[in-house]
Amino acid sequence: MTRRLAWFIAGGLLVALLLAGVVSNFASSSPDGLDATARKGCTTDADGTITGGTCMARQEKDHQMKDSPLADYGIKGIDNPYLSTGLSGALGVVLTFGVGAGAFWLVRRRGRTASASASPTAPGSGEN
């Protein structure tokens, strides 16, 4: 890997960590477009609880992973919501980067193995 590529990857990782760890705390807590569309046809109270009507949101259920350590955009056990959201975002970036880097490493390694096994003698080795 060239030095320039390493700086580019490090810079991209730093930007992703800053966005996930810091800027994510400023995201809107209002329902997004999908939630708003799912609630069309229902009536809600001031707290956002569905009180009547027919809509897709009436059939929603809790997620199967609702009790996992990283559920609800935070880390279970950390009481500060800003720290919890920031750390979970940074952890997500690091895990995603690790999985992606590992996948690229495996593909690159596999490509070298396949090309090495295709030619039994290395070029310039003097063997015929």
N, C-alpha and C positions, 0 to 999 in steps of 0.2 A: 504494500500500500504506500502510495506516495505521501509525502508530508502535507501537500496541498489537500489531498483527499481526506486525510486524517483531521485537519483543521476544519474542513467543511462539515464532516460528520459530527465532530465535537460541537461546532457552532449550532448545527441543527438540533442536536440533542439538548444543548443549553436553552435554546429558544423554546423547545417543546416542554422542558422542565419548568421554565418560567411561566409559560401559558397555563400548564396544568396545575402548577403549585400555587401561583399567585393570582392570575387573572380569573381562574375558575371561581374564585370566591365572589366575584362581581357579576356572575351570571344571574339572570332573572329567575326568580322562584315562581313566576307566573306560569300557568299551563302553556305548553307550546302548541303548535298547530295541530299535531296529532291528538293531543288531549282535548283541545277545543272542538275538533271535528267529531271525536268519539262522544262528546257530551251534547251534540246537537240533537234536539228533540226532547231533552230532559229539562226539568226545572231544578234549580239548586238554591240553597239558602246562602246567607252571607259568608258562611265558612267554607262553601264549595261542596257541601254534602248534597248528594242527589236526593230530592224529596218526591219526585214524580216524573211522569212521562216515560217515553220509550226511547232508549238510545243504546249504543254499543257499550257505553261505560257501565251500565247497570249489570252487565255480565262479567265485569272484570273480577279477577281473583288475585290473592296475594301471590307473589313470585315464589317459586320453589326455593330460591336461594335467599329469601328475605332475612334469615338469621345468620348469614355468612359474615365473616369479619369485614368485608368490604361492601356490604349492602348499603344502599341509599346514599351513594356518593360520599361516604365517609368511612372512618375506621372505628370499629366497635371498641369501646373502652376509653376513647379520647373524648373528653367532655367539651373541649373548645371546638365549636363547629368550624371555625376558620382554619385551625390547625388540622383538624380531621379531614376536611375537604382537600386542603392543599397537599397533605401527605398521601392521601389516597390517589390523587391525580398524579403526583410524582412517582408513586409506586407503580401505577399503571403504565406510565411512560417507560420506566426502567424495565418492567417485565415485557412490554411490547418490543422494546429495542433488543432485549436479550433474545427473545424468541426469533425475531427477524434476523438478527446477526447470526444466530445458530443455524437457521435455515439456509441463509446464504453461504455460510461456511461449509455445511454439508453438501449443498449443490455444487459448490466450487470444487470441493474435494472429490466428489463423485465424478465430476467432469474430467479431472486429472487422472483418476483411476481408469476410467473408460478409455481415454485416449492412450494411456500407457499400455493397456492390455491389447489395444488394437494393433500396435506396432511392437513386435517382440524385441527388436533391436533398436537402440537409440540412434538417432542420426549422428553421424560423425564418430561412431564407436569403432569403425573399421571392420566390423563383422559383416559377412554376406549371407 
